[in-house]
Amino acid sequence: MTSDLITSLYVFMLAAFVGFEVIRRVSPLLHTPLMSLTNALDAIAVVGAILLVGEHKSNLSTVLGALAVAAATSNVVGGFLITDRMLKMFKSSKTKKP
């Protein structure tokens, strides 16, 4: 193993641990804004995957890029559906009469 790979694995493990600890301590009232932020980050992943597909460097990169577009798009759509469902929980079920 090269030192670059070991360093990258160390950074990945550290980022995963810090990310888990930060997300775990978020109060339930902030879950909706947090989901909106992750949807924005996933949208950036969709754009990056589209750029990868558009380069046509090899058949493998095109196939992997298309899979990345599909996966990131499903993640964005699912995130928005979950956010919408969470926002509906805060709406009142009683209708107000004028």
C-alpha positions in Angstrom: 0.0 0.0 0.0 1.3 3.4 -0.8 1.3 6.2 1.7 -1.2 8.2 -0.4 -3.8 5.4 -0.1 -3.2 5.1 3.7 -3.5 8.9 4.1 -6.7 8.9 2.0 -8.2 6.0 4.1 -7.3 7.9 7.3 -9.0 11.1 6.1 -12.1 9.1 5.0 -12.4 7.3 8.4 -11.9 10.6 10.3 -14.5 12.4 8.1 -17.0 9.5 8.6 -16.5 9.6 12.4 -16.8 13.4 12.6 -19.8 13.4 10.3 -21.6 10.7 12.3 -21.0 12.5 15.5 -22.2 15.9 14.1 -25.4 14.4 12.6 -26.2 12.3 15.7 -26.3 15.4 17.8 -28.7 17.4 15.6 -32.0 18.2 17.3 -35.1 16.8 15.6 -36.3 20.4 14.8 -33.3 20.8 12.5 -33.7 17.6 10.5 -35.7 19.3 7.7 -33.0 22.0 7.0 -30.4 19.3 7.2 -32.2 17.2 4.6 -32.5 20.3 2.4 -28.7 20.8 2.6 -28.0 17.2 1.7 -30.3 17.5 -1.2 -28.3 20.4 -2.5 -25.1 18.5 -2.1 -26.6 15.5 -4.0 -27.6 17.9 -6.8 -23.9 18.8 -7.1 -23.1 15.1 -7.4 -25.7 14.9 -10.2 -23.9 17.7 -12.1 -20.5 16.1 -11.6 -21.9 12.7 -12.9 -23.4 14.4 -15.9 -20.0 16.0 -16.7 -18.4 12.6 -16.3 -20.8 11.0 -18.8 -20.4 13.9 -21.2 -16.6 13.4 -21.5 -16.8 10.0 -23.3 -13.3 9.0 -22.3 -14.1 5.3 -22.3 -17.1 3.0 -22.3 -16.5 2.2 -18.6 -16.5 5.8 -17.5 -19.6 6.4 -19.5 -21.4 3.5 -17.9 -20.2 4.4 -14.4 -21.2 8.0 -15.0 -24.7 7.0 -16.1 -25.0 4.8 -13.0 -23.8 7.8 -10.9 -26.4 10.0 -12.5 -29.2 7.5 -11.8 -28.1 6.9 -8.2 -27.6 10.6 -7.3 -30.9 11.6 -9.0 -32.8 8.9 -7.0 -31.1 10.2 -3.9 -32.2 13.8 -4.6 -35.8 12.7 -5.4 -36.0 10.5 -2.3 -34.6 13.3 -0.1 -37.2 15.8 -1.4 -40.0 13.3 -0.7 -38.8 12.7 2.8 -38.4 16.4 3.4 -42.0 17.0 2.1 -43.3 14.2 4.4 -41.5 15.8 7.4 -42.9 19.2 6.6 -46.4 17.8 6.4 -46.0 16.6 10.0 -45.8 20.2 11.2 -49.0 21.2 9.5 -52.2 21.4 11.5 -54.8 18.8 10.7 -57.7 21.2 11.8 -59.1 23.5 9.2 -59.7 27.1 10.4 -63.1 28.6 9.8 -63.2 32.3 8.8 
